């Protein structure tokens, strides 16, 4: 149990570090990224993709990253970097959570985790796919999935498929609406986006609870 606790503490420390880095370090401007990428070809695209993956280990809005990629790389390269970076970042967060936190959660929750694992083993693809398509915080879903017993293949497939629609739409907007990008990636813009996401998630929870209460059998 002590070893599991140490692993969980390491995971918590990594997550807190990622949050602090996100809060302290500003996203680079489109012009700054473009200057660094131009002339580097495939190497630059690979580095940008890895940067996206690392950023998604913390609570960075994937929307802001995809908009930035569209403005810097254009549509097709931006979509590739957005999708591949999201999959790599999601796998990294999933792996960290599975290796460092899974044992502790299993010991603490006991039978409840077993029940969740059984549900996700057979039907985990659909909930994960919905979470990736809906405006649920990307890193939160990644870490939470790692704490469950959802198979790696199921998680990877749901993530890879689920990030495509948002990536295509957001990169397209970034590629065609450059003047709006500065606001979208500014602290104020990120705050507004975060509030919108929270409102959407809260609305979804309220809708789900009302639907569940209506479908519950009455005595």
HUSULTA-V224202 format. One line per field, one symbol per residue. ss: DSSP state (H for helix, E for strand, L for the rest). phi: phi as a letter, one per 30 degrees, with the letter a starting at -180 (. if undefined). A space follows every 50 residues. Layout:
ss=???
phi=???
This chain:
ss=LHHHHHHHHHHHHHHHHHHHHHHHLLLLLHHHHHHHHLLLHHHHHHHHHH HHHHHLLLLLLHHHHHHHHHHHHLHHHHHHHHHHHHHHHHHHHHHHHHHH HHHHHHHHHLHHHHHHHHHHHHHHHHHHHHHHHLLLLHHHHHHHHHHLLL LHHHHHHHHHHHHHHHHHHHHHHHHHLHHHHHHHLLHHHHHHHHHHHHHH HHHHHHHHHHHHHHHLLLL
phi=.dddddddddddddddddddddddcddddddddddddeiciddddddddd dddddddcddddddddddddddcidddddedddddddddddddddddddc cddddddddieddedddddddcbdddedddddddddeddddddddddcce deddddddddddddeddddddddddcbeeddeddcdeddddddddddddd dddddddddddddddddcd
